């Protein structure tokens, strides 16, 4: 399973999550930030699947200056 946790830059509070299951299903919980980051990656990479986007965001990270993808050990 691949997990993308979106946390606050100032404090590391979890605000949103995307979970990619082994069967390719993506589940979003919390706010819309994880889904927005995944959608944005897909816009920039036409033809990519949602699963590809979740894996890419998990590997490459994302931030808007206020929120970011948690790195190992960042999520509370």
N, CA, C and O atoms as a Tripos MOL2 file, in Angstrom:
@<TRIPOS>MOLECULE
protein
  304   303    76     0     0
PROTEIN
NO_CHARGES

@<TRIPOS>ATOM
      1 N           0.8520   -1.1750    0.0000 N.3       1 UNK1
      2 CA          0.0000    0.0000    0.0000 C.3       1 UNK1
      3 C           0.8960    1.2360    0.0000 C.2       1 UNK1
      4 O           1.9060    1.2920    0.7020 O.2       1 UNK1
      5 N           0.5030    2.2220   -0.8030 N.am      2 UNK2
      6 CA          1.1960    3.5020   -0.8390 C.3       2 UNK2
      7 C           0.3050    4.5300   -0.1660 C.2       2 UNK2
      8 O          -0.8890    4.6030   -0.4590 O.2       2 UNK2
      9 N           0.8740    5.3270    0.7360 N.am      3 UNK3
     10 CA          0.1170    6.3370    1.4620 C.3       3 UNK3
     11 C           0.7540    7.6980    1.2390 C.2       3 UNK3
     12 O           1.9720    7.8560    1.3290 O.2       3 UNK3
     13 N          -0.0930    8.6780    0.9460 N.am      4 UNK4
     14 CA          0.3420   10.0690    0.8580 C.3       4 UNK4
     15 C          -0.3760   10.8200    1.9690 C.2       4 UNK4
     16 O          -1.5950   10.9860    1.9280 O.2       4 UNK4
     17 N           0.3790   11.2730    2.9590 N.am      5 UNK5
     18 CA         -0.1700   12.0920    4.0350 C.3       5 UNK5
     19 C           0.1700   13.5370    3.7500 C.2       5 UNK5
     20 O           1.3350   13.8790    3.5460 O.2       5 UNK5
     21 N          -0.8460   14.3890    3.7360 N.am      6 UNK6
     22 CA         -0.6410   15.8250    3.5880 C.3       6 UNK6
     23 C          -0.7150   16.4260    4.9880 C.2       6 UNK6
     24 O          -1.7000   16.2540    5.7060 O.2       6 UNK6
     25 N           0.3490   17.1330    5.3550 N.am      7 UNK7
     26 CA          0.4570   17.7160    6.6950 C.3       7 UNK7
     27 C           0.7270   19.2070    6.5880 C.2       7 UNK7
     28 O           1.1200   19.7050    5.5320 O.2       7 UNK7
     29 N           0.5110   19.9170    7.6940 N.am      8 UNK8
     30 CA          0.8360   21.3370    7.7170 C.3       8 UNK8
     31 C           2.3450   21.5070    7.7580 C.2       8 UNK8
     32 O           3.0480   20.7460    8.4220 O.2       8 UNK8
     33 N           2.8410   22.5160    7.0390 N.am      9 UNK9
     34 CA          4.2780   22.8080    7.0520 C.3       9 UNK9
     35 C           4.6900   23.2440    8.4500 C.2       9 UNK9
     36 O           5.7480   22.8570    8.9460 O.2       9 UNK9
     37 N           3.8500   24.0470    9.0750 N.am     10 UNK10
     38 CA          4.1280   24.5540   10.4140 C.3      10 UNK10
     39 C           3.4780   23.6420   11.4450 C.2      10 UNK10
     40 O           2.3550   23.9020   11.8760 O.2      10 UNK10
     41 N           4.1620   22.5830   11.8440 N.am     11 UNK11
     42 CA          3.6540   21.7170   12.9000 C.3      11 UNK11
     43 C           3.4130   20.2740   12.5060 C.2      11 UNK11
     44 O           3.3560   19.4110   13.3820 O.2      11 UNK11
     45 N           3.2710   19.9770   11.2300 N.am     12 UNK12
     46 CA          3.1230   18.5900   10.8060 C.3      12 UNK12
     47 C           1.7930   17.9450   11.1160 C.2      12 UNK12
     48 O           1.7110   16.7200   11.2000 O.2      12 UNK12
     49 N           0.7290   18.7500   11.2920 N.am     13 UNK13
     50 CA         -0.5920   18.1880   11.5960 C.3      13 UNK13
     51 C          -1.1930   17.5770   10.3380 C.2      13 UNK13
     52 O          -1.2370   18.2230    9.2910 O.2      13 UNK13
     53 N          -1.6540   16.3420   10.4360 N.am     14 UNK14
     54 CA         -2.2690   15.6320    9.3200 C.3      14 UNK14
     55 C          -3.5840   16.3040    8.9370 C.2      14 UNK14
     56 O          -4.4450   16.5320    9.7860 O.2      14 UNK14
     57 N          -3.7320   16.6230    7.6300 N.am     15 UNK15
     58 CA         -4.9700   17.2510    7.1610 C.3      15 UNK15
     59 C          -5.6800   16.4340    6.0860 C.2      15 UNK15
     60 O          -6.8830   16.5990    5.8800 O.2      15 UNK15
     61 N          -4.9520   15.5540    5.3980 N.am     16 UNK16
     62 CA         -5.5470   14.8020    4.3020 C.3      16 UNK16
     63 C          -4.6730   13.5950    3.9830 C.2      16 UNK16
     64 O          -3.4690   13.5950    4.2420 O.2      16 UNK16
     65 N          -5.3050   12.5600    3.4110 N.am     17 UNK17
     66 CA         -4.5590   11.3320    3.0930 C.3      17 UNK17
     67 C          -5.1190   10.6840    1.8250 C.2      17 UNK17
     68 O          -6.3250   10.6920    1.5760 O.2      17 UNK17
     69 N          -4.2060   10.1270    1.0400 N.am     18 UNK18
     70 CA         -4.5740    9.2760   -0.0960 C.3      18 UNK18
     71 C          -3.9170    7.9210    0.1380 C.2      18 UNK18
     72 O          -2.7200    7.8450    0.4150 O.2      18 UNK18
     73 N          -4.6940    6.8650    0.0260 N.am     19 UNK19
     74 CA         -4.1750    5.5110    0.1920 C.3      19 UNK19
     75 C          -4.3930    4.7490   -1.1020 C.2      19 UNK19
     76 O          -5.5170    4.6410   -1.5910 O.2      19 UNK19
     77 N          -3.3090    4.2220   -1.6510 N.am     20 UNK20
     78 CA         -3.3600    3.4050   -2.8570 C.3      20 UNK20
     79 C          -3.2390    1.9510   -2.4380 C.2      20 UNK20
     80 O          -2.1930    1.5230   -1.9480 O.2      20 UNK20
     81 N          -4.3180    1.1860   -2.6330 N.am     21 UNK21
     82 CA         -4.3260   -0.2420   -2.2870 C.3      21 UNK21
     83 C          -3.6000   -1.0310   -3.3670 C.2      21 UNK21
     84 O          -3.3710   -0.5350   -4.4700 O.2      21 UNK21
     85 N          -3.2480   -2.2500   -3.0370 N.am     22 UNK22
     86 CA         -2.5420   -3.1240   -3.9730 C.3      22 UNK22
     87 C          -3.3460   -3.3900   -5.2490 C.2      22 UNK22
     88 O          -2.7700   -3.6940   -6.2930 O.2      22 UNK22
     89 N          -4.6740   -3.2750   -5.1660 N.am     23 UNK23
     90 CA         -5.5090   -3.5100   -6.3490 C.3      23 UNK23
     91 C          -5.6840   -2.2580   -7.2150 C.2      23 UNK23
     92 O          -6.4070   -2.2890   -8.2100 O.2      23 UNK23
     93 N          -5.0200   -1.1530   -6.8360 N.am     24 UNK24
     94 CA         -5.0810    0.0780   -7.6200 C.3      24 UNK24
     95 C          -6.1550    1.0530   -7.2000 C.2      24 UNK24
     96 O          -6.2750    2.1340   -7.7750 O.2      24 UNK24
     97 N          -6.9460    0.6780   -6.1910 N.am     25 UNK25
     98 CA         -7.9960    1.5520   -5.6830 C.3      25 UNK25
     99 C          -7.3850    2.6570   -4.8250 C.2      25 UNK25
    100 O          -6.5190    2.4000   -3.9890 O.2      25 UNK25
    101 N          -7.8470    3.8940   -5.0410 N.am     26 UNK26
    102 CA         -7.3700    5.0260   -4.2440 C.3      26 UNK26
    103 C          -8.5050    5.4950   -3.3480 C.2      26 UNK26
    104 O          -9.6270    5.7090   -3.8060 O.2      26 UNK26
    105 N          -8.1960    5.6540   -2.0540 N.am     27 UNK27
    106 CA         -9.1580    6.1410   -1.0770 C.3      27 UNK27
    107 C          -8.6110    7.4240   -0.4730 C.2      27 UNK27
    108 O          -7.4520    7.4880   -0.0630 O.2      27 UNK27
    109 N          -9.4610    8.4480   -0.4230 N.am     28 UNK28
    110 CA         -9.0820    9.7420    0.1540 C.3      28 UNK28
    111 C          -9.8320    9.9410    1.4620 C.2      28 UNK28
    112 O         -11.0200    9.6330    1.5630 O.2      28 UNK28
    113 N          -9.1250   10.4610    2.4670 N.am     29 UNK29
    114 CA         -9.7570   10.7930    3.7410 C.3      29 UNK29
    115 C          -9.2740   12.1690    4.1710 C.2      29 UNK29
    116 O          -8.2460   12.6600    3.7040 O.2      29 UNK29
    117 N         -10.0330   12.7770    5.0660 N.am     30 UNK30
    118 CA         -9.6810   14.1110    5.5370 C.3      30 UNK30
    119 C         -10.1260   15.1520    4.5320 C.2      30 UNK30
    120 O         -11.1360   14.9790    3.8500 O.2      30 UNK30
    121 N          -9.3840   16.2150    4.4460 N.am     31 UNK31
    122 CA         -9.7060   17.2960    3.5160 C.3      31 UNK31
    123 C          -9.4120   16.9210    2.0740 C.2      31 UNK31
    124 O          -9.1170   15.7670    1.7630 O.2      31 UNK31
    125 N          -9.4960   17.9060    1.2060 N.am     32 UNK32
    126 CA         -9.3480   17.6610   -0.2300 C.3      32 UNK32
    127 C          -7.9250   17.8470   -0.7420 C.2      32 UNK32
    128 O          -7.6910   17.7130   -1.9440 O.2      32 UNK32
    129 N          -6.9760   18.1490    0.1230 N.am     33 UNK33
    130 CA         -5.6160   18.4640   -0.3140 C.3      33 UNK33
    131 C          -4.9210   17.3130   -1.0270 C.2      33 UNK33
    132 O          -4.2560   17.5350   -2.0390 O.2      33 UNK33
    133 N          -5.0560   16.1030   -0.5330 N.am     34 UNK34
    134 CA         -4.4070   14.9520   -1.1820 C.3      34 UNK34
    135 C          -4.9980   14.7310   -2.5650 C.2      34 UNK34
    136 O          -4.2620   14.5080   -3.5270 O.2      34 UNK34
    137 N          -6.3120   14.7900   -2.6730 N.am     35 UNK35
    138 CA         -6.9640   14.6120   -3.9700 C.3      35 UNK35
    139 C          -6.5460   15.7180   -4.9330 C.2      35 UNK35
    140 O          -6.3420   15.4590   -6.1190 O.2      35 UNK35
    141 N          -6.4190   16.9360   -4.4400 N.am     36 UNK36
    142 CA         -6.0020   18.0570   -5.2890 C.3      36 UNK36
    143 C          -4.5750   17.8750   -5.7960 C.2      36 UNK36
    144 O          -4.2950   18.1540   -6.9620 O.2      36 UNK36
    145 N          -3.6780   17.4160   -4.9450 N.am     37 UNK37
    146 CA         -2.2890   17.1890   -5.3530 C.3      37 UNK37
    147 C          -2.2190   16.0940   -6.4190 C.2      37 UNK37
    148 O          -1.4600   16.2060   -7.3820 O.2      37 UNK37
    149 N          -3.0100   15.0410   -6.2430 N.am     38 UNK38
    150 CA         -3.0430   13.9480   -7.2180 C.3      38 UNK38
    151 C          -3.6220   14.4460   -8.5410 C.2      38 UNK38
    152 O          -3.0770   14.1500   -9.6040 O.2      38 UNK38
    153 N          -4.7260   15.2010   -8.4850 N.am     39 UNK39
    154 CA         -5.3270   15.7430   -9.7120 C.3      39 UNK39
    155 C          -4.3510   16.6530  -10.4480 C.2      39 UNK39
    156 O          -4.2360   16.5820  -11.6710 O.2      39 UNK39
    157 N          -3.6530   17.4980   -9.7140 N.am     40 UNK40
    158 CA         -2.7100   18.4330  -10.3280 C.3      40 UNK40
    159 C          -1.5830   17.6720  -11.0380 C.2      40 UNK40
    160 O          -1.1830   18.0440  -12.1410 O.2      40 UNK40
    161 N          -1.0750   16.6130  -10.4080 N.am     41 UNK41
    162 CA         -0.0090   15.8260  -11.0270 C.3      41 UNK41
    163 C          -0.5170   15.2200  -12.3360 C.2      41 UNK41
    164 O           0.2120   15.1790  -13.3270 O.2      41 UNK41
    165 N          -1.7600   14.7540  -12.3390 N.am     42 UNK42
    166 CA         -2.3220   14.1510  -13.5520 C.3      42 UNK42
    167 C          -2.5090   15.1770  -14.6560 C.2      42 UNK42
    168 O          -2.3440   14.8500  -15.8310 O.2      42 UNK42
    169 N          -2.8490   16.4070  -14.3060 N.am     43 UNK43
    170 CA         -2.9770   17.4730  -15.3050 C.3      43 UNK43
    171 C          -1.6260   17.7130  -15.9740 C.2      43 UNK43
    172 O          -1.5480   17.9260  -17.1840 O.2      43 UNK43
    173 N          -0.5780   17.6750  -15.1800 N.am     44 UNK44
    174 CA          0.7680   17.9080  -15.7010 C.3      44 UNK44
    175 C           1.3460   16.6820  -16.4180 C.2      44 UNK44
    176 O           2.3640   16.7870  -17.1030 O.2      44 UNK44
    177 N           0.7050   15.5340  -16.2630 N.am     45 UNK45
    178 CA          1.1660   14.2820  -16.8630 C.3      45 UNK45
    179 C          -0.0090   13.5790  -17.5320 C.2      45 UNK45
    180 O          -0.4800   12.5510  -17.0460 O.2      45 UNK45
    181 N          -0.4800   14.1310  -18.6460 N.am     46 UNK46
    182 CA         -1.6610   13.5700  -19.3170 C.3      46 UNK46
    183 C          -1.4880   12.0820  -19.6300 C.2      46 UNK46
    184 O          -0.4140   11.6240  -20.0210 O.2      46 UNK46
    185 N          -2.5740   11.3560  -19.4440 N.am     47 UNK47
    186 CA         -2.5590    9.9240  -19.7230 C.3      47 UNK47
    187 C          -2.1500    9.0690  -18.5410 C.2      47 UNK47
    188 O          -2.3030    7.8480  -18.5820 O.2      47 UNK47
    189 N          -1.6300    9.6890  -17.4820 N.am     48 UNK48
    190 CA         -1.2380    8.9310  -16.2950 C.3      48 UNK48
    191 C          -2.4760    8.5190  -15.5070 C.2      48 UNK48
    192 O          -3.4720    9.2420  -15.4670 O.2      48 UNK48
    193 N          -2.4010    7.3740  -14.8950 N.am     49 UNK49
    194 CA         -3.5240    6.8880  -14.0820 C.3      49 UNK49
    195 C          -3.4960    7.5540  -12.7130 C.2      49 UNK49
    196 O          -2.5000    8.1590  -12.3150 O.2      49 UNK49
    197 N          -4.6020    7.4300  -12.0080 N.am     50 UNK50
    198 CA         -4.6790    7.9510  -10.6360 C.3      50 UNK50
    199 C          -3.6570    7.2430   -9.7520 C.2      50 UNK50
    200 O          -3.0240    7.8720   -8.9040 O.2      50 UNK50
    201 N          -3.4970    5.9330   -9.9490 N.am     51 UNK51
    202 CA         -2.5200    5.1670   -9.1680 C.3      51 UNK51
    203 C          -1.1020    5.6630   -9.4420 C.2      51 UNK51
    204 O          -0.3040    5.8050   -8.5160 O.2      51 UNK51
    205 N          -0.7850    5.9290  -10.7190 N.am     52 UNK52
    206 CA          0.5300    6.4780  -11.0670 C.3      52 UNK52
    207 C           0.7680    7.8020  -10.3420 C.2      52 UNK52
    208 O           1.8580    8.0570   -9.8300 O.2      52 UNK52
    209 N          -0.2600    8.6270  -10.3090 N.am     53 UNK53
    210 CA         -0.1440    9.9390   -9.6790 C.3      53 UNK53
    211 C           0.1020    9.8210   -8.1780 C.2      53 UNK53
    212 O           0.9360   10.5420   -7.6290 O.2      53 UNK53
    213 N          -0.6110    8.9250   -7.5140 N.am     54 UNK54
    214 CA         -0.4070    8.7470   -6.0670 C.3      54 UNK54
    215 C           1.0260    8.2950   -5.7990 C.2      54 UNK54
    216 O           1.6830    8.8210   -4.9010 O.2      54 UNK54
    217 N           1.5110    7.3280   -6.5670 N.am     55 UNK55
    218 CA          2.8930    6.8770   -6.3780 C.3      55 UNK55
    219 C           3.8900    8.0070   -6.6280 C.2      55 UNK55
    220 O           4.8670    8.1470   -5.8920 O.2      55 UNK55
    221 N           3.6500    8.8040   -7.6540 N.am     56 UNK56
    222 CA          4.5640    9.9030   -7.9850 C.3      56 UNK56
    223 C           4.5700   10.9790   -6.9100 C.2      56 UNK56
    224 O           5.6300   11.4890   -6.5460 O.2      56 UNK56
    225 N           3.4020   11.3250   -6.4050 N.am     57 UNK57
    226 CA          3.3270   12.3400   -5.3460 C.3      57 UNK57
    227 C           3.9820   11.8140   -4.0710 C.2      57 UNK57
    228 O           4.6490   12.5640   -3.3580 O.2      57 UNK57
    229 N           3.7930   10.5340   -3.7840 N.am     58 UNK58
    230 CA          4.4320    9.9410   -2.5970 C.3      58 UNK58
    231 C           5.9530    9.9960   -2.7130 C.2      58 UNK58
    232 O           6.6440   10.2870   -1.7360 O.2      58 UNK58
    233 N           6.4720    9.7140   -3.9080 N.am     59 UNK59
    234 CA          7.9310    9.7270   -4.1360 C.3      59 UNK59
    235 C           8.4880   11.1370   -4.2200 C.2      59 UNK59
    236 O           9.4850   11.4670   -3.5780 O.2      59 UNK59
    237 N           7.8320   11.9610   -5.0170 N.am     60 UNK60
    238 CA          8.3840   13.2770   -5.3390 C.3      60 UNK60
    239 C           8.0030   14.3810   -4.3920 C.2      60 UNK60
    240 O           8.6300   15.4400   -4.3820 O.2      60 UNK60
    241 N           6.9720   14.1450   -3.5870 N.am     61 UNK61
    242 CA          6.5250   15.1760   -2.6640 C.3      61 UNK61
    243 C           5.6600   16.2250   -3.3530 C.2      61 UNK61
    244 O           5.4350   16.1820   -4.5620 O.2      61 UNK61
    245 N           5.1910   17.1510   -2.5570 N.am     62 UNK62
    246 CA          4.3490   18.2380   -3.0270 C.3      62 UNK62
    247 C           4.2530   19.2330   -1.8780 C.2      62 UNK62
    248 O           4.2770   18.8400   -0.7110 O.2      62 UNK62
    249 N           4.1460   20.4990   -2.1970 N.am     63 UNK63
    250 CA          3.9020   21.5250   -1.1880 C.3      63 UNK63
    251 C           3.3260   22.7530   -1.8610 C.2      63 UNK63
    252 O           3.6430   23.0610   -3.0110 O.2      63 UNK63
    253 N           2.4780   23.4460   -1.1270 N.am     64 UNK64
    254 CA          1.9890   24.7340   -1.5940 C.3      64 UNK64
    255 C           2.4790   25.8520   -0.6750 C.2      64 UNK64
    256 O           2.0020   26.9850   -0.7550 O.2      64 UNK64
    257 N           3.4260   25.5280    0.1880 N.am     65 UNK65
    258 CA          3.9640   26.5040    1.1260 C.3      65 UNK65
    259 C           3.3060   26.4410    2.4970 C.2      65 UNK65
    260 O           3.9090   26.8360    3.4950 O.2      65 UNK65
    261 N           2.0830   25.9520    2.5500 N.am     66 UNK66
    262 CA          1.3510   25.8260    3.8100 C.3      66 UNK66
    263 C           1.1510   24.3590    4.1770 C.2      66 UNK66
    264 O           1.1450   23.9920    5.3520 O.2      66 UNK66
    265 N           0.9870   23.5310    3.1510 N.am     67 UNK67
    266 CA          0.8100   22.0910    3.3230 C.3      67 UNK67
    267 C           1.8840   21.3840    2.5170 C.2      67 UNK67
    268 O           2.4290   21.9420    1.5650 O.2      67 UNK67
    269 N           2.1880   20.1420    2.9070 N.am     68 UNK68
    270 CA          3.1920   19.3630    2.1930 C.3      68 UNK68
    271 C           2.9380   17.8830    2.3830 C.2      68 UNK68
    272 O           2.1980   17.4690    3.2750 O.2      68 UNK68
    273 N           3.5720   17.0850    1.5180 N.am     69 UNK69
    274 CA          3.5460   15.6380    1.7040 C.3      69 UNK69
    275 C           4.4930   15.3210    2.8450 C.2      69 UNK69
    276 O           5.6450   15.7550    2.8540 O.2      69 UNK69
    277 N           3.9930   14.5600    3.8070 N.am     70 UNK70
    278 CA          4.8190   14.1770    4.9490 C.3      70 UNK70
    279 C           5.9620   13.2780    4.4990 C.2      70 UNK70
    280 O           5.7700   12.3630    3.6980 O.2      70 UNK70
    281 N           7.1140   13.5410    5.0060 N.am     71 UNK71
    282 CA          8.2580   12.6610    4.7930 C.3      71 UNK71
    283 C           8.2740   11.6520    5.9350 C.2      71 UNK71
    284 O           7.5860   11.8500    6.9370 O.2      71 UNK71
    285 N           9.0310   10.5950    5.8050 N.am     72 UNK72
    286 CA          9.0640    9.5690    6.8550 C.3      72 UNK72
    287 C           9.2660   10.2140    8.2200 C.2      72 UNK72
    288 O          10.1920   10.9960    8.4340 O.2      72 UNK72
    289 N           8.3790    9.8640    9.1240 N.am     73 UNK73
    290 CA          8.4880   10.3520   10.4880 C.3      73 UNK73
    291 C           7.8380   11.6960   10.7320 C.2      73 UNK73
    292 O           7.8300   12.1670   11.8690 O.2      73 UNK73
    293 N           7.2870   12.3380    9.7000 N.am     74 UNK74
    294 CA          6.6840   13.6600    9.8710 C.3      74 UNK74
    295 C           5.2650   13.5850   10.3960 C.2      74 UNK74
    296 O           4.8380   14.4310   11.1820 O.2      74 UNK74
    297 N           4.5290   12.5580    9.9540 N.am     75 UNK75
    298 CA          3.1160   12.4570   10.3470 C.3      75 UNK75
    299 C           3.0140   12.1420   11.8330 C.2      75 UNK75
    300 O           3.7050   11.2580   12.3380 O.2      75 UNK75
    301 N           2.1490   12.8720   12.5250 N.am     76 UNK76
    302 CA          1.9850   12.6250   13.9660 C.3      76 UNK76
    303 C           1.4240   11.2460   14.2630 C.2      76 UNK76
    304 O           1.2310   10.8960   15.4270 O.2      76 UNK76
@<TRIPOS>BOND
     1     1     2 1
     2     2     3 1
     3     3     4 2
     4     3     5 am
     5     5     6 1
     6     6     7 1
     7     7     8 2
     8     7     9 am
     9     9    10 1
    10    10    11 1
    11    11    12 2
    12    11    13 am
    13    13    14 1
    14    14    15 1
    15    15    16 2
    16    15    17 am
    17    17    18 1
    18    18    19 1
    19    19    20 2
    20    19    21 am
    21    21    22 1
    22    22    23 1
    23    23    24 2
    24    23    25 am
    25    25    26 1
    26    26    27 1
    27    27    28 2
    28    27    29 am
    29    29    30 1
    30    30    31 1
    31    31    32 2
    32    31    33 am
    33    33    34 1
    34    34    35 1
    35    35    36 2
    36    35    37 am
    37    37    38 1
    38    38    39 1
    39    39    40 2
    40    39    41 am
    41    41    42 1
    42    42    43 1
    43    43    44 2
    44    43    45 am
    45    45    46 1
    46    46    47 1
    47    47    48 2
    48    47    49 am
    49    49    50 1
    50    50    51 1
    51    51    52 2
    52    51    53 am
    53    53    54 1
    54    54    55 1
    55    55    56 2
    56    55    57 am
    57    57    58 1
    58    58    59 1
    59    59    60 2
    60    59    61 am
    61    61    62 1
    62    62    63 1
    63    63    64 2
    64    63    65 am
    65    65    66 1
    66    66    67 1
    67    67    68 2
    68    67    69 am
    69    69    70 1
    70    70    71 1
    71    71    72 2
    72    71    73 am
    73    73    74 1
    74    74    75 1
    75    75    76 2
    76    75    77 am
    77    77    78 1
    78    78    79 1
    79    79    80 2
    80    79    81 am
    81    81    82 1
    82    82    83 1
    83    83    84 2
    84    83    85 am
    85    85    86 1
    86    86    87 1
    87    87    88 2
    88    87    89 am
    89    89    90 1
    90    90    91 1
    91    91    92 2
    92    91    93 am
    93    93    94 1
    94    94    95 1
    95    95    96 2
    96    95    97 am
    97    97    98 1
    98    98    99 1
    99    99   100 2
   100    99   101 am
   101   101   102 1
   102   102   103 1
   103   103   104 2
   104   103   105 am
   105   105   106 1
   106   106   107 1
   107   107   108 2
   108   107   109 am
   109   109   110 1
   110   110   111 1
   111   111   112 2
   112   111   113 am
   113   113   114 1
   114   114   115 1
   115   115   116 2
   116   115   117 am
   117   117   118 1
   118   118   119 1
   119   119   120 2
   120   119   121 am
   121   121   122 1
   122   122   123 1
   123   123   124 2
   124   123   125 am
   125   125   126 1
   126   126   127 1
   127   127   128 2
   128   127   129 am
   129   129   130 1
   130   130   131 1
   131   131   132 2
   132   131   133 am
   133   133   134 1
   134   134   135 1
   135   135   136 2
   136   135   137 am
   137   137   138 1
   138   138   139 1
   139   139   140 2
   140   139   141 am
   141   141   142 1
   142   142   143 1
   143   143   144 2
   144   143   145 am
   145   145   146 1
   146   146   147 1
   147   147   148 2
   148   147   149 am
   149   149   150 1
   150   150   151 1
   151   151   152 2
   152   151   153 am
   153   153   154 1
   154   154   155 1
   155   155   156 2
   156   155   157 am
   157   157   158 1
   158   158   159 1
   159   159   160 2
   160   159   161 am
   161   161   162 1
   162   162   163 1
   163   163   164 2
   164   163   165 am
   165   165   166 1
   166   166   167 1
   167   167   168 2
   168   167   169 am
   169   169   170 1
   170   170   171 1
   171   171   172 2
   172   171   173 am
   173   173   174 1
   174   174   175 1
   175   175   176 2
   176   175   177 am
   177   177   178 1
   178   178   179 1
   179   179   180 2
   180   179   181 am
   181   181   182 1
   182   182   183 1
   183   183   184 2
   184   183   185 am
   185   185   186 1
   186   186   187 1
   187   187   188 2
   188   187   189 am
   189   189   190 1
   190   190   191 1
   191   191   192 2
   192   191   193 am
   193   193   194 1
   194   194   195 1
   195   195   196 2
   196   195   197 am
   197   197   198 1
   198   198   199 1
   199   199   200 2
   200   199   201 am
   201   201   202 1
   202   202   203 1
   203   203   204 2
   204   203   205 am
   205   205   206 1
   206   206   207 1
   207   207   208 2
   208   207   209 am
   209   209   210 1
   210   210   211 1
   211   211   212 2
   212   211   213 am
   213   213   214 1
   214   214   215 1
   215   215   216 2
   216   215   217 am
   217   217   218 1
   218   218   219 1
   219   219   220 2
   220   219   221 am
   221   221   222 1
   222   222   223 1
   223   223   224 2
   224   223   225 am
   225   225   226 1
   226   226   227 1
   227   227   228 2
   228   227   229 am
   229   229   230 1
   230   230   231 1
   231   231   232 2
   232   231   233 am
   233   233   234 1
   234   234   235 1
   235   235   236 2
   236   235   237 am
   237   237   238 1
   238   238   239 1
   239   239   240 2
   240   239   241 am
   241   241   242 1
   242   242   243 1
   243   243   244 2
   244   243   245 am
   245   245   246 1
   246   246   247 1
   247   247   248 2
   248   247   249 am
   249   249   250 1
   250   250   251 1
   251   251   252 2
   252   251   253 am
   253   253   254 1
   254   254   255 1
   255   255   256 2
   256   255   257 am
   257   257   258 1
   258   258   259 1
   259   259   260 2
   260   259   261 am
   261   261   262 1
   262   262   263 1
   263   263   264 2
   264   263   265 am
   265   265   266 1
   266   266   267 1
   267   267   268 2
   268   267   269 am
   269   269   270 1
   270   270   271 1
   271   271   272 2
   272   271   273 am
   273   273   274 1
   274   274   275 1
   275   275   276 2
   276   275   277 am
   277   277   278 1
   278   278   279 1
   279   279   280 2
   280   279   281 am
   281   281   282 1
   282   282   283 1
   283   283   284 2
   284   283   285 am
   285   285   286 1
   286   286   287 1
   287   287   288 2
   288   287   289 am
   289   289   290 1
   290   290   291 1
   291   291   292 2
   292   291   293 am
   293   293   294 1
   294   294   295 1
   295   295   296 2
   296   295   297 am
   297   297   298 1
   298   298   299 1
   299   299   300 2
   300   299   301 am
   301   301   302 1
   302   302   303 1
   303   303   304 2
@<TRIPOS>SUBSTRUCTURE
     1 UNK1         2 RESIDUE 1 A UNK
     2 UNK2         6 RESIDUE 1 A UNK
     3 UNK3        10 RESIDUE 1 A UNK
     4 UNK4        14 RESIDUE 1 A UNK
     5 UNK5        18 RESIDUE 1 A UNK
     6 UNK6        22 RESIDUE 1 A UNK
     7 UNK7        26 RESIDUE 1 A UNK
     8 UNK8        30 RESIDUE 1 A UNK
     9 UNK9        34 RESIDUE 1 A UNK
    10 UNK10       38 RESIDUE 1 A UNK
    11 UNK11       42 RESIDUE 1 A UNK
    12 UNK12       46 RESIDUE 1 A UNK
    13 UNK13       50 RESIDUE 1 A UNK
    14 UNK14       54 RESIDUE 1 A UNK
    15 UNK15       58 RESIDUE 1 A UNK
    16 UNK16       62 RESIDUE 1 A UNK
    17 UNK17       66 RESIDUE 1 A UNK
    18 UNK18       70 RESIDUE 1 A UNK
    19 UNK19       74 RESIDUE 1 A UNK
    20 UNK20       78 RESIDUE 1 A UNK
    21 UNK21       82 RESIDUE 1 A UNK
    22 UNK22       86 RESIDUE 1 A UNK
    23 UNK23       90 RESIDUE 1 A UNK
    24 UNK24       94 RESIDUE 1 A UNK
    25 UNK25       98 RESIDUE 1 A UNK
    26 UNK26      102 RESIDUE 1 A UNK
    27 UNK27      106 RESIDUE 1 A UNK
    28 UNK28      110 RESIDUE 1 A UNK
    29 UNK29      114 RESIDUE 1 A UNK
    30 UNK30      118 RESIDUE 1 A UNK
    31 UNK31      122 RESIDUE 1 A UNK
    32 UNK32      126 RESIDUE 1 A UNK
    33 UNK33      130 RESIDUE 1 A UNK
    34 UNK34      134 RESIDUE 1 A UNK
    35 UNK35      138 RESIDUE 1 A UNK
    36 UNK36      142 RESIDUE 1 A UNK
    37 UNK37      146 RESIDUE 1 A UNK
    38 UNK38      150 RESIDUE 1 A UNK
    39 UNK39      154 RESIDUE 1 A UNK
    40 UNK40      158 RESIDUE 1 A UNK
    41 UNK41      162 RESIDUE 1 A UNK
    42 UNK42      166 RESIDUE 1 A UNK
    43 UNK43      170 RESIDUE 1 A UNK
    44 UNK44      174 RESIDUE 1 A UNK
    45 UNK45      178 RESIDUE 1 A UNK
    46 UNK46      182 RESIDUE 1 A UNK
    47 UNK47      186 RESIDUE 1 A UNK
    48 UNK48      190 RESIDUE 1 A UNK
    49 UNK49      194 RESIDUE 1 A UNK
    50 UNK50      198 RESIDUE 1 A UNK
    51 UNK51      202 RESIDUE 1 A UNK
    52 UNK52      206 RESIDUE 1 A UNK
    53 UNK53      210 RESIDUE 1 A UNK
    54 UNK54      214 RESIDUE 1 A UNK
    55 UNK55      218 RESIDUE 1 A UNK
    56 UNK56      222 RESIDUE 1 A UNK
    57 UNK57      226 RESIDUE 1 A UNK
    58 UNK58      230 RESIDUE 1 A UNK
    59 UNK59      234 RESIDUE 1 A UNK
    60 UNK60      238 RESIDUE 1 A UNK
    61 UNK61      242 RESIDUE 1 A UNK
    62 UNK62      246 RESIDUE 1 A UNK
    63 UNK63      250 RESIDUE 1 A UNK
    64 UNK64      254 RESIDUE 1 A UNK
    65 UNK65      258 RESIDUE 1 A UNK
    66 UNK66      262 RESIDUE 1 A UNK
    67 UNK67      266 RESIDUE 1 A UNK
    68 UNK68      270 RESIDUE 1 A UNK
    69 UNK69      274 RESIDUE 1 A UNK
    70 UNK70      278 RESIDUE 1 A UNK
    71 UNK71      282 RESIDUE 1 A UNK
    72 UNK72      286 RESIDUE 1 A UNK
    73 UNK73      290 RESIDUE 1 A UNK
    74 UNK74      294 RESIDUE 1 A UNK
    75 UNK75      298 RESIDUE 1 A UNK
    76 UNK76      302 RESIDUE 1 A UNK
